[in-house]
């Protein structure tokens, strides 16, 4: 058992309340397995929105099975709930949820490991009972206290409170972590994870002090030696980032945070390099392909490089196996030191 155990670690079956964020539409099975093997909770991300969703489902299944083969520890998957202009759930969400549930049903060993399904973006609605009936822990990412309350009341097991400083798709309410998390932990009874701005044990200690049960991190785990499926140029771009180099632009599901470069500047202006109207589906596919091109080909100039503001404070690649338990130990040490100071006052 790790230095910090609580209702979240007990619920999910992990040692440390440290979660690797969903990082779609990128390949993450190796990274997810490394985080889980280190005692945290790794997350296999969904592989984008291909034209051929059956092919996308096969890729997702392959990534899930690859992660399960690399570790015997619990891990999660992340599936955004995309909606169209009429509020209807996009087909890829349903296909990927069914893929996860079918994989667990077909393999009892896999089901014992794949314990958590994280949803984000839109409200998971009808998927909540389906996930619960399958015996999975359901985490949902929110950007406001109202969304947190609605999710908890609907039956979500864990709420991930996302501060606006987070990388990738950020909450449209634009509330930052230190405002959002205490409000959410006061408003709901389920475990809460902080995401946005955490990078070490001090961030975990702060999250616990605000009433959260753990942290979820993306940028910190992207910049790790175990993230070997991503192009080195992407990782170096994050290591080189300085304060103010990030920007929020129009993403696939709403605001999206990444590095300021010609690709993101296009989205801050008129759109995808066009003076006229741009087809919404075409633009969405361009964004996803641009994100994937940066990750796979290292095109950090004309590709969208997703990252949180915390990249400006990260200057090295970490070894996940050492980092995760050390982060938990650091958080425990910070809290013990603070308690001792109060005791001697």
C-alpha positions in Angstrom: 0.0 0.0 0.0 1.3 3.5 -0.9 1.8 6.4 1.4 -1.6 7.9 0.5 -4.6 5.6 0.3 -8.2 6.8 0.3 -11.6 6.0 -1.1 -10.4 6.6 -4.6 -7.5 4.2 -4.5 -9.7 1.6 -2.8 -12.4 2.0 -5.4 -10.1 1.6 -8.4 -7.7 -0.8 -6.8 -4.4 1.2 -7.2 -1.6 2.2 -4.9 -1.3 5.9 -5.5 -4.1 8.4 -6.3 -2.3 9.5 -9.5 -4.0 9.1 -12.9 -2.7 9.5 -16.4 -5.2 11.6 -18.3 -6.8 10.5 -21.6 -4.6 11.8 -24.4 -6.7 11.1 -27.5 -6.5 11.0 -30.4 -3.0 9.7 -29.7 -1.5 6.2 -29.1 -1.0 5.6 -25.4 -1.0 1.8 -24.5 2.7 1.7 -23.6 2.4 4.9 -21.5 -0.8 3.7 -19.8 0.7 0.3 -18.9 3.8 2.1 -17.4 1.7 4.3 -15.2 -0.5 1.4 -14.0 2.6 -0.7 -13.4 4.0 2.1 -11.2 0.9 2.0 -9.0 -1.1 4.7 -10.6 -3.9 4.5 -13.1 -3.0 4.5 -16.8 -5.5 5.4 -19.5 -5.7 4.1 -23.0 -7.0 6.9 -25.3 -9.5 6.5 -28.1 -7.9 6.6 -31.6 -9.6 9.7 -33.1 -12.7 9.8 -35.4 -11.8 7.9 -38.6 -14.2 7.7 -41.5 -14.2 3.9 -41.1 -15.4 3.6 -37.5 -15.1 -0.2 -37.6 -11.4 0.2 -38.3 -11.2 2.7 -35.5 -12.9 0.2 -33.1 -10.4 -2.5 -34.1 -7.5 -0.1 -33.5 -9.0 0.8 -30.1 -9.4 -2.9 -29.2 -5.7 -3.6 -30.2 -4.5 -0.7 -28.0 -6.5 -2.0 -25.0 -5.2 -5.5 -25.5 -1.6 -4.2 -25.9 -1.9 -2.4 -22.6 -3.3 -5.4 -20.8 -0.4 -7.5 -22.1 2.2 -5.0 -20.7 0.9 -4.9 -17.1 -1.2 -6.9 -14.8 -2.5 -3.8 -13.0 -5.8 -2.0 -13.4 -6.1 0.6 -16.2 -8.7 2.9 -17.8 -10.0 4.0 -21.2 -11.1 7.5 -22.1 -14.0 8.2 -24.6 -15.2 11.7 -25.3 -19.0 12.1 -25.7 -19.1 14.0 -28.9 -22.3 15.7 -30.0 -23.4 17.4 -33.2 -25.0 20.8 -33.7 -28.4 19.3 -32.7 -27.1 17.8 -29.5 -27.1 14.3 -30.8 -24.3 12.0 -29.7 -21.9 11.3 -32.5 -21.6 7.7 -33.8 -17.9 7.3 -32.7 -18.8 7.6 -29.0 -21.3 4.7 -29.2 -19.0 2.5 -31.3 -16.1 3.0 -28.9 -18.2 2.4 -25.7 -19.6 -0.8 -27.3 -16.0 -1.8 -28.2 -14.9 -1.5 -24.6 -17.9 -3.4 -23.1 -17.5 -6.2 -25.7 -13.8 -6.6 -25.0 -14.5 -7.0 -21.3 -17.3 -9.4 -21.9 -15.2 -11.6 -24.2 -12.2 -11.8 -21.8 -12.6 -12.2 -18.0 -8.9 -11.5 -17.5 -9.1 -8.3 -19.4 -12.2 -7.3 -17.6 -10.4 -7.7 -14.3 -7.8 -5.1 -15.4 -9.9 -2.7 -17.5 -11.9 -1.4 -14.5 -12.5 2.3 -15.3 -14.1 4.1 -18.2 -13.7 7.9 -18.3 -16.0 10.1 -20.3 -15.4 13.7 -21.2 -16.7 16.5 -23.4 -20.5 16.0 -23.5 -22.8 14.7 -20.8 -22.7 10.8 -20.7 -26.4 10.5 -20.2 -27.7 7.1 -21.3 -24.2 5.6 -21.1 -24.1 5.9 -17.3 -26.3 2.8 -16.6 -24.7 0.8 -19.3 -21.2 1.4 -17.8 -22.5 0.7 -14.3 -24.3 -2.5 -15.4 -21.0 -3.7 -16.9 -19.4 -3.5 -13.5 -17.0 -0.6 -14.4 -16.1 2.4 -12.4 -17.3 5.5 -14.4 -15.3 8.7 -14.2 -16.6 11.9 -15.9 -14.7 15.1 -16.5 -16.5 18.3 -15.8 -15.6 22.0 -16.0 -18.2 23.5 -13.6 -19.8 22.8 -10.3 -23.2 22.5 -11.9 -21.9 19.8 -14.3 -20.3 18.0 -11.3 -23.6 17.9 -9.4 -25.6 16.8 -12.4 -23.1 14.0 -13.1 -23.0 12.7 -9.5 -26.8 12.8 -9.3 -27.0 10.8 -12.5 -24.8 8.0 -11.0 -21.2 8.8 -12.1 -18.8 7.2 -9.6 -15.9 9.7 -9.8 -15.9 13.4 -11.0 -12.7 14.8 -12.6 -12.7 18.6 -12.0 -10.9 20.1 -15.0 -9.3 23.5 -14.5 -9.0 25.8 -17.6 -5.2 25.6 -17.4 -5.3 21.9 -18.5 -4.0 20.8 -21.9 -6.1 19.5 -24.7 -9.8 20.1 -24.6 -10.4 22.5 -21.8 -13.8 23.4 -20.1 -15.8 26.1 -21.8 -16.6 27.7 -18.5 -12.9 28.7 -18.2 -12.8 28.2 -14.4 -9.3 27.6 -13.1 -8.4 24.7 -10.8 -8.0 26.6 -7.5 -11.5 28.0 -7.9 -13.2 25.0 -9.3 -12.0 22.1 -7.2 -13.0 23.3 -3.7 -16.4 24.2 -5.1 -16.8 20.7 -6.6 -15.6 18.8 -3.6 -18.1 20.8 -1.4 -21.0 20.0 -3.8 -20.6 16.3 -4.4 -20.1 13.2 -2.2 -18.3 11.0 -4.8 -14.5 11.0 -5.1 -13.1 14.0 -7.0 -9.8 14.2 -9.1 -8.1 17.4 -9.9 -6.8 17.9 -13.4 -5.0 20.9 -14.7 -1.8 22.3 -13.4 -0.4 19.4 -11.4 3.1 18.2 -12.1 4.6 16.8 -8.8 3.8 15.9 -5.2 3.1 19.5 -4.2 0.2 19.6 -6.7 -1.1 16.3 -5.2 -0.8 17.6 -1.7 -2.7 20.8 -2.7 -5.4 18.8 -4.4 -5.9 16.7 -1.2 -6.0 19.9 0.8 -8.8 21.2 -1.4 -10.8 18.0 -0.7 -10.0 16.1 -3.8 -9.0 12.4 -3.7 -6.2 12.5 -6.3 -4.9 14.1 -9.5 -5.0 13.3 -13.2 -2.1 14.6 -15.3 -1.5 14.7 -19.1 1.4 17.0 -19.9 3.6 15.5 -17.1 3.2 12.0 -18.4 3.6 13.0 -22.1 7.1 14.2 -21.1 8.3 10.9 -19.9 10.7 8.3 -21.2 7.9 5.7 -21.4 6.0 7.8 -23.9 8.0 6.2 -26.7 5.2 6.1 -29.3 5.2 9.9 -29.6 7.6 11.7 -31.8 10.6 13.2 -29.9 10.0 16.6 -31.4 6.6 16.8 -29.7 8.1 16.1 -26.3 11.0 18.6 -26.9 8.5 21.3 -27.9 6.8 20.9 -24.5 10.1 20.9 -22.7 11.1 24.1 -24.5 7.8 25.8 -23.7 7.9 29.0 -21.6 5.2 30.8 -19.7 2.8 32.4 -22.1 3.7 30.1 -25.0 0.3 28.3 -24.7 -3.0 29.5 -26.1 -6.7 28.3 -26.0 -8.2 27.9 -29.4 -11.3 26.3 -30.9 -10.9 22.6 -30.7 -13.2 19.6 -31.6 -15.5 19.8 -28.5 -14.9 23.4 -27.5 -11.8 25.3 -26.2 -8.6 23.5 -26.6 -5.2 24.4 -25.1 -1.9 23.9 -26.9 1.2 25.7 -28.0 1.0 28.9 -30.0 2.2 28.1 -33.6 1.0 28.7 -37.2 -1.6 25.8 -36.8 -3.2 27.2 -33.7 -3.0 30.8 -35.1 -5.2 29.6 -38.0 -7.9 28.6 -35.5 -7.5 31.9 -33.6 -8.2 33.7 -36.8 -10.8 33.1 -39.5 -10.5 29.3 -39.4 -8.7 26.6 -41.3 -6.8 28.8 -43.7 -10.0 29.9 -45.6 -11.7 33.2 -46.3 -15.0 31.5 -46.9 -17.3 29.1 -45.1 -15.6 25.9 -43.9 -17.5 22.6 -43.7 -17.8 21.6 -40.0 -17.0 18.0 -40.6 -14.0 18.8 -42.8 -12.7 21.3 -40.2 -13.0 18.7 -37.4 -11.1 16.1 -39.4 -8.4 18.6 -40.2 -8.0 19.4 -36.5 -7.7 15.8 -35.5 -5.3 15.0 -38.3 -3.3 18.0 -37.4 -3.1 16.8 -33.8 -2.1 13.3 -34.9 0.5 14.7 -37.3 2.2 16.6 -34.6 2.4 13.5 -32.4 3.4 10.9 -35.0 5.5 13.0 -37.5 6.8 15.6 -35.1 5.3 18.5 -37.1 5.2 20.9 -34.2 5.0 24.0 -36.5 2.0 23.2 -38.7 0.5 20.6 -36.4 -1.6 21.3 -33.3 0.6 20.6 -30.2 -1.8 20.0 -27.3 -0.4 20.8 -23.8 -1.3 22.4 -20.6 0.1 25.6 -19.1 2.2 23.4 -16.8 4.5 22.6 -19.7 6.4 25.9 -18.9 7.4 24.4 -15.5 8.6 21.0 -16.9 12.2 20.8 -18.1 13.0 17.1 -18.1 11.7 13.6 -19.0 10.9 11.4 -16.1 11.0 7.7 -15.6 7.4 6.7 -14.8 8.3 3.7 -12.6 10.3 6.1 -10.3 8.2 9.2 -10.7 4.7 7.9 -9.6 5.7 6.5 -6.2 8.1 9.4 -5.6 5.3 11.9 -6.3 3.1 10.2 -3.8 5.9 10.2 -1.2 6.6 13.8 -1.8 2.9 14.7 -1.3 2.8 12.7 1.9 6.0 14.4 3.1 4.6 17.9 2.3 1.4 17.2 4.3 3.3 15.7 7.2 5.6 18.7 7.3 2.7 21.1 7.3 1.0 19.2 10.0 4.1 19.2 12.2 4.5 22.9 11.8 0.9 23.4 13.0 1.5 21.1 15.9 4.5 23.1 17.1 2.8 26.5 16.7 
